[in-house]
Structure formats: structure tokens, C-alpha cells
């Protein structure tokens, strides 16, 4: 890969890792509560899906980067 692609890939991975951490942090906040409202329960499900999607994208980008080495 050239430097531009490396930088772009690196920035995208950094963004996805930050996104994944935000989702995990918010999920942890929700899990600390004894009871969740209906909206919070929906948010929990949504965050879990978003977190998994971010993880899948990170994995795919990392595999693609390794394949081009």
C-alpha cells in the first residue's frame, strides 16, 4: 500500500476503535443501572449492534491491510 492509503486506513481504524470504545462505555453506563427504562433497553440493544458492527469493520479492515502486505 502507498502512504496515502496507509494513512487513510490508519485514520479509519482509529475512528472505528474510538467509536467502539464510545459504544462500550455507554453500554457499561447502562449496565450499572439497576433497572432500565424502555428507551434505555432499546438503546442497549442498538448499542450492542453498533458495537458489533464497528468490531466487524475493524476486523475486515485489518484483514484487508494484512492481505496487501
Backbone torsions as a table, in degrees:
resi	resn	phi	psi	omega
1	UNK	NA	150.6	177.2
2	UNK	-87.9	174.5	-174.3
3	UNK	-62.4	-37.8	-179.4
4	UNK	-64.4	-46.3	179.0
5	UNK	-64.7	-40.5	177.5
6	UNK	-59.7	-44.8	-179.4
7	UNK	-65.6	-43.3	179.9
8	UNK	-63.8	-44.9	179.0
9	UNK	-62.7	-43.8	179.7
10	UNK	-62.0	-43.7	178.2
11	UNK	-63.7	-41.2	-179.9
12	UNK	-66.2	-42.1	177.6
13	UNK	-63.8	-41.0	178.0
14	UNK	-61.5	-44.2	179.6
15	UNK	-62.7	-44.1	-179.3
16	UNK	-66.7	-38.8	177.1
17	UNK	-63.6	-41.5	178.7
18	UNK	-64.1	-42.2	178.3
19	UNK	-61.4	-46.3	179.7
20	UNK	-59.5	-42.9	178.6
21	UNK	-63.9	-40.8	178.3
22	UNK	-61.4	-44.2	179.0
23	UNK	-62.6	-44.4	-179.4
24	UNK	-63.1	-40.7	-179.8
25	UNK	-64.2	-45.5	179.8
26	UNK	-66.1	-39.1	176.6
27	UNK	-61.0	-41.6	178.8
28	UNK	-61.8	-40.6	177.1
29	UNK	-60.0	-44.0	-179.6
30	UNK	-66.4	-38.6	-177.6
31	UNK	-70.4	-18.5	177.8
32	UNK	-75.4	-18.3	-179.5
33	UNK	-77.6	145.3	179.5
34	UNK	-70.6	-42.5	179.2
35	UNK	-132.1	144.5	177.1
36	UNK	-109.4	139.5	174.1
37	UNK	-69.7	171.3	178.2
38	UNK	-60.1	-41.8	178.6
39	UNK	-64.0	-40.3	178.7
40	UNK	-67.2	-35.4	176.4
41	UNK	-64.0	-42.0	177.0
42	UNK	-65.3	-40.2	177.6
43	UNK	-62.2	-41.0	178.7
44	UNK	-58.8	-46.5	179.5
45	UNK	-63.3	-44.3	180.0
46	UNK	-62.6	-44.4	-179.7
47	UNK	-63.9	-39.1	178.4
48	UNK	-62.1	-40.9	179.0
49	UNK	-67.5	-43.8	179.1
50	UNK	-63.8	-40.6	179.2
51	UNK	-63.0	-44.6	178.4
52	UNK	-64.3	-41.0	178.9
53	UNK	-62.5	-42.8	178.2
54	UNK	-62.1	-42.1	178.9
55	UNK	-63.1	-41.6	177.8
56	UNK	-62.3	-41.4	178.2
57	UNK	-65.5	-41.1	177.6
58	UNK	-59.9	-48.2	-179.8
59	UNK	-59.5	-44.8	-178.7
60	UNK	-64.2	-43.2	178.9
61	UNK	-65.0	-41.1	179.5
62	UNK	-65.2	-40.4	177.5
63	UNK	-64.3	-42.8	-179.9
64	UNK	-63.6	-39.6	178.6
65	UNK	-65.0	-40.4	179.3
66	UNK	-68.9	-33.1	-178.4
67	UNK	-69.3	-25.6	-177.7
68	UNK	-91.6	-3.4	-178.5
69	UNK	-79.9	NA	NA
